[in-house]
Amino acid sequence: MSRKTAPTDATPHERGRSRRLLGTLAQRARAGSSGLVLSLMATALVSTAFGVGALGRSDDISDGAAWLWSAVTKEAVRVNGNNAEIDLVASLPEAGDGPIEVEQNDDYLLLTDPQTGKVTSVDLNNLGFSGRLELGSGDFGVVLGRESAVVIDRAGGEIRAVNPATLQATGASLTLEGPLVGGAFDDADTLWVGAPTQGHAVGIKVSEGEAAVTQTVAVASPGSDIGVTVFDDGALAVDRGGEDVVAMREGDDPVMVTMPAPMAGSAMPARTRGEMAAVTRTKDDEVVTLMHPYGAAETTRFPVGRPGGGLAVPFSGRVYVPFDDEGVVRSYAPNGRELDTVTLPGSEGALELQVREGSLFVNSPETGVAAVVDDTGQATLVDTDEPPPGPGEIRGDTPAPDPVAPAPPNGPATEAGTGGPGEGTTAPQGAGGGSPEGGGVPESEDTPQQSTGPPGAPTPVTAEAGDGSVELSWPEAYSPDAPVESYDITWEGGQTTVEGSELHTLISGLDNGTAYRFRVSATNAHGTGPAAQSPQVTPNQEAPGPPGSVSVEVSGNETATVSWTGADNAVDYLVSAVAEGGASAPSNRTTGETSLEVTGLEPGATYTFTVTSRGEGGVTGESASSSPVTMPEIQVGTPGGVAHSVSGSTVTVTWTAADNAEGYRITPHGDGAEIGSETTVDGGATSHAFTRVDQRCFSFTVTAVGSGTTEGGFGRSTPACERW
């Protein structure tokens, strides 16, 4: 194995200084396990060290870095690709036990919990948690480009542009015929997705807050099984029913290349960096590569030499294949010659590979170990579970603590341990094998582990501007270790504090016409957590009129759509909810449209929705509320075995019954959509017949429907074309 153990292009003094500076920044987050490094003091340390403004050029220290998720600590850590050191930490203590999906660019970090459907945004320029979105269950994807961000409902075919800071929709949604596959931005900020029903790959641009199709390329027959990977300057689509792939990019005609092996059962990463594509044929333990599809179109095919290989990722002229069970990543030349092996000691579960900023990052999220591979194939190990070095400390040079030293008593901090809230008044939990309180007594099975973490960020913060004032509101901060004692609010030119039981406050005495951004952080007995920041708002004397006719349509036992009539002079709307009987209410949402789908509601709970109009700069207008609506308690199931058959002029759709379904909605697709409009049958039916004239290609979606307008799951028949 080729492995670097330390950067070799700096003196020991320079390496130690760099580690101390970056470690100082990171330890402030680790000390409380509460979130991103947000304090101005920590920012000032970095700005002094690197000669930049306190808040001006935070991306200068992120060059060559990538964010990796560690399920061990429930943290996203930013790893510097140049020295394999952790320089920033963002904790998400409320995350579930499963993997967290990470999307990143130089300005934002998006963390998606697939188990809960919650998406959290971190604004890296302003150093604050800035938005939260609740997607609920389903096949959703949140994709981030250089300037754009979208939410993709792959099953439903819906694509909606969102503000990467607030995660709020910025325009009307774009609907394609689902399901969709893939979804990633190229370097020109074109989003590429596959639409198998149509046999197309689709290029999409976000302009003025709305997603629009700019390119459609036929890559296979309608209904084919296709896969898509996105290049730096285009995309590559694979037809798994044959041996052909199609390369496409803006300004050039698509190029079809015949690969040296069938593409059945093949897979590719969503994003491919560089000039080589790698297609993994997992059933045959083979990799097929493609170089220069717009030129010589060189292809190779080679076996990986052993079973158990995962998705191949090309990087710097090599192909890297993870072997999860062995905890290793093997690299190959395009001709199949095996090169170096990267070993991640103690790793378990799936290995994640991503190419970013000129390095290959290998991550074992379940065990907190990672590696950075440079363009020569040399690897440097990173322990994402190990606390970063603190002030004045060089990792590897600090002696281990005395295992029998007594733990320090609780009391005033000594000079060596002094620090403000959230700055690490005790050693990080697990550091140096000590107790949670920072002493030297190792934990045992008989000693209960005590958690001493500050709260999480109270995200999202909603700001409603008025005449010389702004009203702020936020959800209760995640704080399992101690009750929240207070919330601290700061803005340019002022600060205030409210009791921990308060979740809103009115800031008055502001200047009309001046833009403000507010930061809210929570404090408990263990310190102050990271700040959540509001959108920028501008107080103004002029406010829009009230919205009208607020109505609610329940579309599931956890989802409802709120609609209203638009207000004069309104640029967007704030939608809030109040729950009865102790149920939890969803976070406030904003939208520029006159309807909004709200997810994450509780079955059986009763909600009242309020819509508030907002004018330029976020100035708040009047409000209107809906009548109370009660969510159904019964979960509608999913029809199974959806299929169709053709006999002469009759097309028959069949399915198996879904639990609690009171009806089924049948939607035709293909040119078969011309045989009839969407049809609903009663809950006792398990088939329905259509009559065709000259249509040939058919596919049908069957959706289970419950009481009222509630919906369950859906199934789709396999697309097929029939002759007369």
VOGU-3710 file (C-alpha; in Angstrom, 3 decimals, decimal comma):
1> msrktaptda> 0,000/0,000/0,000  1,176/3,479/-0,794  0,420/5,691/2,183  1,589/9,047/3,445  1,665/9,473/7,187  2,224/13,229/7,230  2,523/16,076/4,738  6,075/16,227/3,419  6,111/19,697/1,907  6,470/21,652/5,151
11> tphergrsrr> 8,843/21,822/8,082  7,799/20,164/11,385  7,292/23,617/12,889  5,031/24,675/9,984  3,062/21,430/10,136  2,566/21,825/13,864  1,509/25,453/13,514  -1,048/24,564/10,850  -2,469/21,759/12,953  -2,704/23,985/16,007
21> llgtlaqrar> -4,537/26,729/14,120  -6,984/24,457/12,370  -7,396/22,321/15,464  -8,291/25,339/17,564  -11,135/26,086/15,212  -12,378/22,527/15,266  -12,147/21,894/18,998  -14,603/24,666/19,753  -17,225/22,601/17,989  -16,155/19,250/19,406
31> agssglvlsl> -15,955/20,382/22,996  -19,708/20,584/23,327  -20,675/18,223/20,504  -23,209/20,829/19,592  -22,485/22,189/16,173  -20,473/24,179/13,724  -17,758/26,540/14,869  -19,669/29,774/14,869  -18,137/32,065/17,465  -16,503/35,261/16,292
41> matalvstaf> -13,549/34,429/18,501  -12,848/31,234/16,575  -13,283/33,070/13,297  -10,865/35,747/14,429  -8,236/33,101/15,216  -8,370/31,819/11,664  -8,491/35,270/10,102  -5,436/36,340/12,074  -3,534/33,232/11,093  -4,296/33,449/7,393
51> gvgalgrsdd> -4,372/37,222/7,014  -8,019/37,553/5,932  -10,999/39,524/7,179  -12,928/38,158/10,133  -15,900/37,093/8,010  -14,742/37,953/4,553  -13,053/34,990/2,874  -13,957/31,836/4,738  -13,639/29,747/1,564  -9,901/30,447/1,390
61> isdgaawlws> -9,274/27,802/4,044  -11,621/25,301/2,398  -9,638/24,813/-0,811  -9,070/21,107/-1,383  -11,524/20,138/1,371  -14,581/17,898/1,581  -17,225/17,312/4,235  -17,567/13,722/5,461  -20,228/12,270/7,740  -19,388/10,277/10,891
71> avtkeavrvn> -22,277/8,290/12,396  -20,111/7,660/15,467  -20,221/11,289/16,570  -23,213/12,395/14,448  -21,016/15,057/12,919  -20,017/16,272/9,506  -16,297/17,017/9,511  -14,460/19,053/6,913  -11,253/17,321/5,916  -8,486/19,326/4,293
81> gnnaeidlva> -7,364/17,340/1,273  -3,853/18,794/1,416  -2,957/17,481/4,880  -5,853/15,141/5,804  -6,629/17,216/8,906  -10,076/18,141/10,200  -10,545/21,908/10,195  -14,287/22,375/10,821  -16,993/20,315/12,507  -20,782/20,553/12,142
91> slpeagdgpi> -22,721/18,474/14,631  -26,246/17,228/14,025  -27,056/15,580/17,383  -30,709/15,041/16,484  -29,756/12,889/13,474  -30,910/9,285/13,345  -28,642/6,265/13,540  -28,491/5,767/9,786  -26,297/7,480/7,186  -26,592/11,178/6,438
101> eveqnddyll> -26,399/12,360/2,830  -23,987/15,271/2,343  -24,207/17,862/-0,441  -21,645/20,650/-0,515  -20,149/23,522/-2,417  -17,935/26,398/-1,324  -20,870/28,313/0,170  -23,289/25,778/1,649  -23,426/22,407/3,328  -26,684/20,418/3,092
111> ltdpqtgkvt> -27,248/17,472/5,444  -30,144/15,118/4,637  -31,390/12,441/7,045  -33,111/9,834/4,811  -34,809/8,248/7,830  -36,668/11,396/8,859  -36,620/13,343/5,599  -35,129/16,371/7,367  -32,676/18,546/5,446  -30,492/21,069/7,288
121> svdlnnlgfs> -28,549/23,862/5,585  -25,331/25,419/6,861  -24,309/28,792/5,435  -20,505/28,582/5,310  -20,056/32,254/4,415  -21,970/33,576/7,415  -21,087/30,574/9,607  -24,574/29,652/10,702  -27,273/27,006/10,437  -29,666/28,770/8,102
131> grlelgsgdf> -32,512/26,523/6,995  -34,434/23,326/7,495  -36,757/21,405/5,209  -38,912/18,389/6,054  -39,395/16,168/3,011  -41,030/13,221/4,750  -40,754/9,704/3,362  -40,214/8,992/-0,315  -37,517/8,879/-2,966  -36,320/12,468/-2,668
141> gvvlgresav> -32,974/14,000/-3,494  -31,536/17,385/-2,566  -28,886/18,365/-5,106  -26,516/21,318/-4,877  -24,664/22,938/-7,777  -22,302/25,902/-7,902  -25,098/28,467/-7,601  -28,296/26,426/-7,625  -30,076/23,895/-5,447  -33,069/21,693/-6,248
151> vidraggeir> -35,275/19,137/-4,531  -36,063/16,149/-6,760  -39,076/13,916/-6,171  -37,829/11,014/-8,252  -40,986/8,937/-7,983  -43,318/11,806/-8,855  -41,026/13,445/-11,416  -41,136/16,853/-9,715  -38,123/19,186/-9,616  -38,282/22,374/-7,550
161> avnpatlqat> -35,582/25,005/-7,174  -34,874/26,069/-3,589  -32,781/28,711/-1,889  -29,710/26,805/-0,614  -29,602/28,951/2,527  -33,239/28,758/3,613  -34,254/25,637/1,620  -37,460/27,449/0,672  -38,891/27,107/-2,832  -37,972/29,953/-5,162
171> gasltlegpl> -40,469/29,312/-7,950  -42,943/26,959/-9,551  -42,018/23,310/-9,771  -41,047/21,555/-12,996  -42,838/18,248/-13,567  -41,512/15,517/-15,845  -42,961/12,078/-16,312  -41,630/10,003/-13,452  -39,880/8,077/-12,230  -36,587/9,915/-12,620
181> vggafddadt> -33,089/8,506/-12,164  -29,826/10,173/-11,192  -29,608/13,883/-10,640  -26,457/16,013/-10,377  -25,137/19,354/-11,608  -22,222/19,726/-14,005  -19,714/22,567/-13,657  -21,875/24,826/-15,852  -24,721/24,404/-13,318  -26,844/22,248/-15,615
191> lwvgaptqgh> -28,797/19,586/-13,760  -28,965/16,245/-15,599  -31,581/13,576/-14,860  -32,789/10,483/-16,661  -36,445/9,942/-17,618  -36,689/6,205/-18,416  -40,360/6,285/-19,389  -39,523/8,567/-22,296  -36,051/7,147/-22,901  -34,552/10,611/-22,420
201> avgikvsege> -31,775/12,336/-20,543  -32,829/15,862/-19,624  -30,701/18,950/-18,981  -32,240/21,545/-16,650  -31,175/25,071/-15,716  -32,344/27,184/-12,784  -33,025/30,737/-13,912  -34,663/33,456/-11,816  -35,566/30,892/-9,199  -37,297/28,404/-11,483
211> aavtqtvava> -36,131/25,148/-13,038  -36,634/24,808/-16,802  -35,666/22,171/-19,359  -32,919/23,374/-21,707  -31,958/20,116/-23,404  -33,625/16,777/-24,079  -31,616/13,901/-25,559  -33,039/10,561/-26,700  -30,726/7,922/-25,232  -32,823/4,736/-25,444
221> spgsdigvtv> -36,243/3,416/-26,397  -39,133/4,607/-24,196  -39,449/2,482/-21,093  -35,817/1,354/-21,167  -33,742/0,871/-18,037  -31,240/3,714/-18,155  -28,601/5,129/-15,825  -26,990/8,561/-15,804  -23,706/9,958/-14,523  -22,831/13,644/-14,797
231> fddgalavdr> -19,507/14,853/-16,193  -17,810/18,181/-15,554  -19,244/19,406/-18,875  -22,236/17,208/-19,614  -23,558/13,740/-18,895  -23,340/10,092/-19,924  -26,412/7,854/-20,194  -26,277/4,061/-20,230  -28,919/1,852/-21,854  -28,894/-1,253/-19,679
241> ggedvvamre> -30,822/-3,143/-22,329  -27,879/-3,126/-24,738  -24,239/-2,120/-25,104  -24,623/1,547/-26,000  -23,931/4,701/-24,025  -24,662/8,273/-25,086  -22,449/11,234/-24,151  -24,005/14,702/-24,289  -22,973/18,243/-23,551  -24,251/21,714/-24,312
251> gddpvmvtmp> -23,377/22,968/-27,780  -22,457/19,551/-29,250  -24,428/16,765/-30,854  -24,819/13,654/-28,689  -22,284/10,892/-29,314  -23,234/7,201/-29,107  -20,492/4,763/-28,158  -20,750/0,971/-28,201  -19,122/-0,480/-25,092  -17,156/-3,761/-25,090
261> apmagsampa> -19,682/-5,516/-22,803  -23,438/-5,592/-22,220  -24,602/-2,862/-19,851  -27,225/-5,040/-18,089  -27,041/-4,606/-14,321  -24,466/-1,834/-14,590  -24,084/1,151/-12,245  -22,233/4,471/-12,193  -21,679/7,173/-9,570  -24,068/10,122/-9,790
271> rtrgemaavt> -21,110/12,446/-10,463  -17,944/11,677/-12,442  -14,935/14,016/-12,268  -12,281/14,101/-14,955  -12,100/12,654/-18,446  -12,734/8,960/-17,704  -16,070/7,292/-16,984  -16,249/3,952/-15,164  -19,226/1,613/-15,472  -19,438/-1,172/-12,884
281> rtkddevvtl> -20,836/-4,541/-13,925  -21,352/-5,823/-10,395  -22,768/-9,250/-11,243  -19,685/-10,047/-13,327  -17,181/-8,246/-11,072  -16,056/-6,188/-14,043  -15,407/-2,544/-14,827  -15,785/-0,940/-18,250  -14,091/2,416/-18,812  -14,636/5,104/-21,422
291> mhpygaaett> -12,135/7,838/-22,242  -12,681/10,845/-24,538  -16,224/10,088/-25,776  -16,093/13,171/-28,038  -12,746/12,155/-29,516  -11,150/8,739/-29,882  -13,717/7,132/-27,526  -11,255/4,652/-26,007  -12,909/1,810/-24,084  -11,476/-0,939/-21,879
301> rfpvgrpggg> -12,918/-3,849/-19,940  -11,302/-5,657/-17,041  -12,225/-7,923/-14,119  -11,486/-6,685/-10,597  -10,076/-10,108/-9,746  -12,265/-10,952/-6,740  -15,942/-10,822/-5,707  -17,453/-8,237/-3,401  -16,413/-5,083/-5,234  -18,609/-2,000/-5,064
311> lavpfsgrvy> -19,228/0,970/-7,312  -16,084/1,946/-9,235  -15,021/5,606/-9,112  -12,494/7,026/-11,593  -9,892/9,506/-10,364  -6,692/10,857/-11,885  -6,336/8,150/-14,532  -7,107/5,287/-12,144  -10,212/3,325/-11,195  -10,906/2,872/-7,474
321> vpfddegvvr> -13,149/0,018/-6,319  -14,302/-0,343/-2,680  -14,513/-3,748/-1,016  -16,726/-3,075/1,990  -16,308/-6,465/3,684  -12,526/-6,149/3,610  -12,416/-2,461/4,503  -10,155/-1,678/1,547  -10,221/0,258/-1,718  -8,212/-1,166/-4,597
331> syapngreld> -7,003/0,917/-7,511  -6,548/-0,226/-11,082  -5,008/1,125/-14,254  -7,478/1,411/-17,163  -6,008/-1,791/-18,599  -6,948/-3,679/-15,412  -3,516/-3,858/-13,798  -3,985/-3,704/-10,038  -2,073/-0,884/-8,386  -2,264/0,329/-4,779
341> tvtlpgsega> -4,612/-0,693/-1,977  -5,974/1,771/0,570  -6,801/0,072/3,868  -9,137/1,653/6,436  -8,352/-0,152/9,705  -11,424/-1,181/11,668  -13,920/0,044/9,098  -17,336/-1,588/8,917  -20,256/-1,140/6,588  -20,345/0,675/3,301
351> lelqvregsl> -17,376/2,727/2,103  -18,194/6,047/0,437  -15,958/7,435/-2,322  -16,125/10,957/-3,697  -13,802/13,025/-5,852  -13,655/16,671/-4,850  -11,184/19,539/-5,044  -8,449/17,432/-6,639  -8,525/14,552/-4,127  -10,332/11,270/-3,642
361> fvnspetgva> -12,004/11,047/-0,224  -12,767/7,590/1,151  -15,108/7,477/4,142  -16,405/4,766/6,469  -19,297/6,673/8,077  -20,240/3,858/10,448  -16,827/3,734/12,120  -15,428/7,242/11,833  -12,340/6,478/9,769  -11,475/8,007/6,400
371> avvddtgqat> -8,615/8,506/3,971  -7,552/11,128/1,450  -5,930/9,943/-1,785  -3,907/12,369/-3,896  -3,454/12,368/-7,661  -0,417/10,064/-7,414  -2,341/7,372/-5,537  -0,816/8,061/-2,114  -3,259/7,821/0,793  -3,341/9,573/4,160
381> lvdtdepppg> -5,559/8,212/6,905  -7,974/10,482/8,757  -9,752/9,556/11,981  -13,023/11,468/11,859  -13,861/10,241/15,374  -10,678/11,568/16,976  -11,047/15,052/18,494  -9,001/17,576/16,542  -5,901/18,985/18,278  -6,599/21,851/20,625
391> pgeirgdtpa> -4,748/25,113/21,188  -1,017/24,549/21,536  -1,369/20,821/20,897  0,159/18,748/18,129  -1,505/15,417/17,518  0,834/12,559/18,263  3,147/14,671/20,427  0,919/14,864/23,511  1,540/12,139/26,144  -1,419/10,005/27,139
401> pdpvapappn> -3,115/11,057/30,404  -2,370/9,170/33,598  -5,045/6,439/33,753  -5,267/6,656/37,552  -5,327/10,440/37,881  -8,433/11,586/39,736  -11,073/13,533/37,877  -11,089/17,241/38,699  -13,950/18,317/40,930  -16,772/20,352/39,510
411> gpateagtgg> -16,167/23,994/40,203  -14,714/27,173/38,764  -12,597/26,614/35,678  -8,843/26,813/36,149  -6,724/29,065/33,995  -5,838/26,208/31,679  -9,473/25,321/31,176  -11,074/28,716/31,026  -13,301/29,625/28,142  -16,640/31,112/27,384
421> pgegttapqg> -19,778/29,149/26,683  -19,353/26,712/23,829  -15,559/27,165/23,766  -14,673/23,876/25,425  -14,316/24,377/29,195  -13,806/20,615/29,511  -12,025/18,145/27,298  -14,069/16,719/24,441  -15,907/13,577/25,412  -13,736/10,604/24,647
431> agggspeggg> -10,551/12,650/24,233  -7,472/10,893/25,484  -9,512/8,086/27,030  -10,670/10,279/29,902  -14,042/10,717/31,504  -16,753/12,892/30,013  -15,722/15,624/32,440  -12,192/15,699/31,086  -10,473/13,759/33,905  -8,158/10,806/33,626
441> vpesedtpqq> -10,394/8,073/35,041  -11,347/5,730/32,231  -14,994/4,859/31,834  -16,137/1,395/32,813  -19,283/-0,583/32,262  -20,367/0,308/35,803  -19,818/4,058/35,337  -22,743/5,706/33,558  -21,640/7,987/30,755  -22,651/11,572/31,375
451> stgppgaptp> -23,331/13,825/28,451  -22,570/17,497/28,869  -23,440/19,087/25,575  -24,723/22,575/24,835  -27,899/22,817/22,735  -28,113/22,499/18,990  -29,005/25,330/16,642  -32,661/26,515/16,756  -33,118/26,215/13,005  -34,866/27,739/11,132
461> vtaeagdgsv> -35,216/31,314/12,340  -38,149/33,176/10,790  -38,022/36,962/10,481  -41,090/39,128/9,855  -40,252/42,776/9,177  -42,548/45,632/10,095  -42,345/49,390/10,497  -38,947/49,843/12,186  -39,150/46,384/13,709  -38,612/42,667/13,074
471> elswpeaysp> -40,434/39,832/14,809  -38,309/36,684/15,137  -39,480/33,151/15,837  -37,659/29,824/16,013  -38,292/26,207/17,084  -37,123/24,829/20,406  -33,419/23,964/20,247  -32,412/20,332/20,541  -31,073/20,043/24,101  -31,330/16,548/25,643
481> dapvesydit> -28,690/17,161/28,324  -30,272/20,117/30,112  -33,183/22,541/29,632  -32,552/25,595/27,500  -32,045/28,519/29,875  -32,012/31,359/27,347  -31,833/32,326/23,696  -29,294/34,963/22,667  -30,121/37,139/19,650  -27,479/39,265/17,953
491> weggqttveg> -27,476/41,528/14,906  -25,316/44,287/13,568  -25,714/47,044/16,094  -27,444/45,169/18,884  -28,181/42,083/20,956  -30,806/40,814/23,353  -31,613/37,726/25,414  -34,948/36,008/26,110  -35,893/33,210/28,488  -35,508/29,620/27,353
501> selhtlisgl> -39,290/29,183/27,374  -39,701/31,915/24,741  -39,571/31,029/21,060  -40,131/34,488/19,606  -39,295/38,125/20,244  -39,906/41,556/18,722  -36,845/43,642/17,853  -37,812/47,309/17,619  -35,972/50,583/17,034  -34,562/49,427/13,676
511> dngtayrfrv> -34,002/51,648/10,643  -36,494/51,341/7,808  -34,774/50,557/4,525  -31,779/48,907/6,228  -31,206/45,164/5,737  -30,701/43,052/8,862  -29,708/39,452/9,546  -30,269/37,957/13,004  -28,468/35,087/14,744  -30,108/33,056/17,495
521> satnahgtgp> -28,213/30,649/19,764  -29,424/28,616/22,734  -27,726/28,265/26,129  -28,131/25,528/28,717  -26,163/24,629/31,849  -23,316/23,257/29,722  -22,768/26,200/27,419  -23,993/28,013/24,332  -24,640/26,127/21,139  -24,168/27,169/17,519
531> aaqspqvtpn> -26,144/29,998/15,977  -29,043/29,699/13,597  -29,355/32,673/11,316  -32,416/34,336/9,826  -32,882/35,349/6,213  -31,993/38,946/5,486  -34,983/41,267/6,077  -35,564/44,997/5,652  -38,047/46,917/7,852  -40,453/49,088/5,864
541> qeapgppgsv> -43,523/51,189/6,491  -45,465/49,746/3,553  -47,003/46,295/4,009  -48,969/44,130/1,542  -52,626/43,271/1,937  -54,013/40,059/3,430  -54,192/36,721/1,605  -57,652/35,256/1,236  -59,509/31,945/1,131  -57,006/29,747/2,944
551> svevsgneta> -57,932/26,091/2,358  -56,278/22,789/3,232  -56,343/19,586/1,195  -55,161/16,467/3,003  -53,186/14,193/0,665  -51,983/11,606/3,178  -51,939/10,985/6,900  -48,732/13,056/7,179  -49,075/15,499/4,259  -51,400/18,399/3,434
561> tvswtgadna> -51,451/21,122/0,791  -52,315/24,656/1,929  -53,722/27,032/-0,730  -54,843/30,665/-0,654  -55,713/33,681/-2,778  -52,833/36,032/-3,492  -52,476/39,384/-1,729  -51,809/42,766/-3,311  -48,117/43,799/-3,310  -46,991/40,508/-1,765
571> vdylvsavae> -43,688/39,003/-2,951  -43,933/35,855/-0,821  -45,900/34,264/1,997  -45,113/32,810/5,409  -47,045/29,632/6,241  -47,228/28,599/9,894  -49,241/25,948/11,723  -50,650/25,475/15,210  -51,316/21,941/16,461  -53,936/20,994/19,017
581> ggasapsnrt> -53,679/18,419/21,779  -49,942/18,517/22,302  -48,967/17,440/18,785  -45,850/18,977/17,301  -46,249/21,665/14,645  -44,054/21,786/11,539  -41,529/24,571/11,066  -42,664/27,785/9,407  -42,248/27,798/5,634  -42,026/30,546/3,018
591> tgetslevtg> -43,006/30,403/-0,630  -43,515/32,774/-3,533  -46,521/30,811/-4,799  -50,093/30,572/-3,522  -49,936/26,958/-2,359  -47,523/24,883/-0,313  -47,268/21,181/0,477  -46,558/20,629/4,173  -45,053/17,295/5,231  -44,117/15,780/8,576
601> lepgatytft> -47,585/16,157/10,135  -48,809/13,711/12,794  -51,584/11,232/11,953  -54,715/12,030/13,908  -53,535/15,516/14,929  -55,549/18,672/14,253  -53,862/21,679/12,649  -54,784/25,261/11,828  -52,663/26,916/9,143  -51,997/30,657/8,958
611> vtsrgeggvt> -50,735/32,449/5,848  -49,051/35,854/6,242  -48,254/38,023/3,239  -44,812/39,639/2,975  -43,603/42,516/0,846  -40,202/43,694/-0,335  -37,436/43,052/2,186  -39,598/40,686/4,222  -41,952/43,376/5,547  -44,953/41,628/7,088
621> gesassspvt> -48,514/42,185/5,941  -51,761/40,801/7,239  -52,650/37,171/7,923  -55,474/34,760/7,182  -56,110/31,331/8,704  -57,690/28,075/7,602  -60,359/26,125/9,387  -58,967/23,364/11,630  -58,211/20,162/9,748  -57,662/16,728/11,307
631> mpeiqvgtpg> -55,194/14,351/9,716  -56,419/10,779/9,171  -55,030/8,183/11,530  -55,197/5,269/9,128  -52,249/4,688/6,838  -53,255/3,729/3,317  -51,094/0,965/1,871  -49,585/0,387/-1,569  -51,110/-1,697/-4,385  -48,845/-4,550/-5,380
641> gvahsvsgst> -48,123/-6,432/-8,562  -49,272/-3,676/-10,917  -49,300/-5,079/-14,453  -51,155/-4,715/-17,720  -52,037/-7,031/-20,574  -53,186/-6,370/-24,143  -55,696/-8,507/-26,006  -56,969/-7,088/-29,279  -58,548/-3,724/-28,539  -58,668/-4,274/-24,757
651> vtvtwtaadn> -55,950/-3,243/-22,340  -56,459/-4,596/-18,818  -54,669/-3,236/-15,770  -54,425/-5,478/-12,695  -53,080/-5,119/-9,140  -53,362/-6,566/-5,648  -55,342/-4,782/-2,953  -53,759/-2,173/-0,670  -54,526/-1,916/3,041  -57,280/0,590/3,923
661> aegyritphg> -57,761/1,685/0,321  -61,202/3,084/-0,495  -60,360/3,486/-4,158  -57,636/3,336/-6,793  -56,557/6,002/-9,266  -55,282/4,617/-12,583  -53,073/6,853/-14,721  -52,126/5,783/-18,291  -48,683/6,667/-19,717  -46,939/6,508/-23,085
671> dgaeigsett> -49,059/6,935/-26,196  -51,463/4,744/-24,263  -52,382/7,883/-22,323  -54,633/8,644/-25,304  -56,934/5,708/-24,532  -58,519/7,566/-21,655  -58,033/10,088/-18,918  -57,025/9,316/-15,371  -59,686/7,023/-13,889  -60,702/6,211/-10,307
681> vdggatshaf> -62,353/2,918/-9,321  -63,740/1,781/-5,972  -61,697/0,056/-3,298  -63,044/-3,409/-4,059  -61,621/-3,466/-7,575  -58,313/-5,066/-8,507  -58,523/-4,561/-12,295  -59,758/-2,097/-14,886  -60,081/-2,347/-18,682  -59,411/0,338/-21,298
691> trvdqrcfsf> -60,218/0,249/-25,009  -57,513/1,170/-27,496  -57,723/2,279/-31,129  -54,223/2,488/-32,633  -52,076/2,963/-29,536  -49,119/0,599/-29,053  -47,025/1,601/-26,026  -48,478/1,345/-22,530  -47,669/1,743/-18,870  -50,033/2,421/-15,963
701> tvtavgsgtt> -49,669/3,820/-12,446  -52,131/2,630/-9,801  -52,375/4,812/-6,665  -54,272/3,761/-3,542  -56,732/6,390/-2,282  -58,125/6,624/1,241  -60,903/8,672/2,775  -61,291/12,208/1,493  -58,232/13,128/-0,528  -55,689/11,005/1,384
711> eggfgrstpa> -53,368/8,863/-0,665  -51,279/5,796/-0,056  -48,511/4,357/-2,168  -48,500/3,580/-5,863  -47,170/0,967/-8,243  -46,433/1,068/-11,950  -46,621/-1,554/-14,652  -43,578/-2,276/-16,784  -43,619/-0,158/-19,990  -44,170/-2,287/-23,105
721> cerw> -45,045/-1,791/-26,760  -47,483/-4,207/-28,436  -48,338/-4,809/-32,075  -51,869/-4,971/-33,435
//
